[in-house]
Amino acid sequence: MEERAADKPQPYQGKEMAMTRRRHQKKMRQTFIWPLVKDAREVCIAGDFNAWTPLPMTRLYDCFQTVVDLAPGEYQYKFIVDGEWKLDPSTEEEIHNELGAANSIIRVR
């Protein structure tokens, strides 16, 4: 029996399809907060929800904050505080990526 190209497994197909479905689902507003500690001058957030591109956060009276619209799913992320990558101090939930580094996780339902 001859194998058709469509029957062959495609690399990353499942992840790409899941990301496509996420883009079309109703998004929920998620607020990320980094507490104002020491003399932090700049805080950004990056994760698989924005291709790990640092997104600057707004400095408020007692914290840095940003809002991101996310479709339901599980996302890995980290804060970047004055250039240093940090886990979210408000959650103990983390996962290790393929490089062995720990990332924080948020689950959007």
C-alpha positions as CSV (number, residue, x, y, z in Angstrom):
1,M,0.0,0.0,0.0
2,E,1.4,3.4,-1.0
3,E,1.8,6.0,1.7
4,R,0.3,9.4,0.8
5,A,2.0,12.6,1.8
6,A,-1.1,13.6,3.8
7,D,-0.8,10.5,5.9
8,K,2.7,11.2,7.0
9,P,3.1,12.8,10.4
10,Q,4.1,16.5,10.2
11,P,6.5,18.0,12.7
12,Y,4.8,20.4,15.2
13,Q,1.5,20.0,13.4
14,G,-0.4,19.5,16.7
15,K,1.1,22.6,18.3
16,E,0.5,24.8,15.2
17,M,-3.1,23.6,15.0
18,A,-3.6,24.3,18.7
19,M,-2.2,27.8,18.3
20,T,-4.5,28.4,15.3
21,R,-7.5,27.3,17.4
22,R,-6.4,29.6,20.2
23,R,-6.4,32.6,17.9
24,H,-10.0,32.1,17.1
25,Q,-11.3,31.5,20.6
26,K,-12.8,34.1,22.8
27,K,-10.0,35.8,24.7
28,M,-9.9,36.6,28.4
29,R,-8.2,39.6,30.0
30,Q,-5.3,38.5,32.3
31,T,-3.6,40.9,34.6
32,F,0.0,40.3,35.4
33,I,1.5,42.1,38.4
34,W,5.1,42.4,39.6
35,P,5.4,43.8,43.1
36,L,7.4,46.9,43.5
37,V,10.5,45.7,45.4
38,K,13.9,47.4,45.8
39,D,14.6,49.9,43.1
40,A,13.3,48.1,40.0
41,R,13.3,50.5,37.1
42,E,11.9,48.4,34.3
43,V,9.8,45.3,34.3
44,C,8.6,43.4,31.2
45,I,6.8,40.2,30.7
46,A,7.4,37.6,28.0
47,G,6.0,34.2,27.3
48,D,4.8,31.8,24.7
49,F,1.7,33.9,24.3
50,N,3.8,36.7,22.7
51,A,6.7,34.6,21.2
52,W,8.9,35.5,24.2
53,T,9.1,39.1,23.1
54,P,9.5,41.4,26.2
55,L,6.3,43.5,26.8
56,P,6.9,46.6,29.0
57,M,4.7,46.8,32.1
58,T,3.3,50.0,33.5
59,R,4.7,51.2,36.9
60,L,2.0,52.0,39.4
61,Y,2.2,53.2,43.0
62,D,3.1,49.7,44.5
63,C,3.6,47.4,41.5
64,F,4.2,47.0,37.8
65,Q,1.2,45.8,35.8
66,T,0.1,44.9,32.4
67,V,-3.1,43.3,30.9
68,V,-2.8,40.6,28.1
69,D,-5.8,39.1,26.3
70,L,-5.3,35.3,26.2
71,A,-7.4,32.6,24.7
72,P,-8.2,29.6,26.9
73,G,-5.1,27.4,27.3
74,E,-1.9,27.0,29.3
75,Y,0.9,29.5,28.8
76,Q,4.5,29.7,30.0
77,Y,6.0,33.1,31.0
78,K,8.6,35.0,32.9
79,F,9.1,38.5,34.1
80,I,12.2,40.5,33.1
81,V,13.2,42.8,35.9
82,D,16.0,45.3,35.0
83,G,17.2,42.7,32.4
84,E,17.1,39.7,34.7
85,W,14.6,36.9,34.0
86,K,12.5,36.0,37.0
87,L,9.7,33.6,37.9
88,D,6.3,35.0,39.0
89,P,6.6,35.4,42.8
90,S,2.8,35.1,43.2
91,T,2.6,31.5,42.1
92,E,4.5,28.3,43.0
93,E,3.4,26.6,39.8
94,E,6.2,26.2,37.3
95,I,7.4,23.9,34.5
96,H,10.8,23.2,33.1
97,N,11.3,23.8,29.4
98,E,13.3,21.7,27.0
99,L,16.5,23.6,28.0
100,G,15.9,22.8,31.6
101,A,15.0,26.4,32.7
102,A,12.0,26.9,34.9
103,N,9.1,29.0,33.7
104,S,5.9,30.2,35.4
105,I,2.6,28.9,34.1
106,I,-0.9,30.4,33.8
107,R,-4.0,28.5,32.9
108,V,-6.8,30.4,31.2
109,R,-10.2,28.8,31.3
